[in-house]
Amino acid sequence: AQKITQTQPGMFVQEKEAVTLDCTYDTSDPSYGLFWYKQPSSGEMIFLIYQGSYDQQNATEGRYSLNFQKARKSANLVISASQLGDSAMYFCAMRDRGAAGNKLTFGGGTRVLVKP
Amino acid sequence: DTEVTQTPKHLVMGMTNKKSLKCEQHMGHRAMYWYKQKAKKPPELMFVYSYEKLSINESVPSRFSPECPNSSLLNLHLHALQPEDSALYLCASSQERGQGAPSYEQYFGPGTRLTVT
């Protein structure tokens, strides 16, 4: 069974500074995908970034980058130059591409509060 | 356009009511999902539709009945719910096998906040 662990329940970060959100995973499947989602207080889950298990390079999307360390089974999200609008819950998730379809398993989430 | 829409935004229903949640996407995605999310918890998968056929049911009680009338629409019919079913219900969609992108990232709607009284 797949498992995703986010060990930081909450974090404060100063505006304009970078923040790293931790995510570790466990799977026996050699092919998998890792995702990060942002959930503001409004409730919508916003897709941020994706990393495939066979991707050689770390994924980047604007101010978001994923520090993928396959041997350590970690996929940390780095948000650079934090903005007030980055205050939200962040979820790491793993895709299980089974025969029946896609399933996403989510970590417990990290709440980020950006201070002005 | 990566928009998934859900209606209604809020719903209050009694335990004897019948109501439906609606979800729509126009991204050409052939996989659609229902999730349930309790406060301060991650979303939990309920159902997956692949090419308009139910492919995954995560042992959801029969008082929740999903329906996929066409490739753009997904409904969740609710009947005889319990107060513990109060939660945020999220719909999502993604590409499916045969549609190209290997990432299959899921795009979520804003959710329906359901309160069962």
Interface residues (C-beta under 8 A of the other chain):
Chain A: G33 F35 Y37 S42 G43 E44 M45 I46 F47 Y50 G52 F91 R95 R97 A100 G101 N102 K103 L104 F106 G107 G108 G109
Chain B: T2 A31 Y33 K41 P42 P43 L45 V48 S50 S55 I56 L88 L90 A92 S94 E96 P102 S103 Y104 E105 Q106 Y107 F108 G109 P110 G111 R113
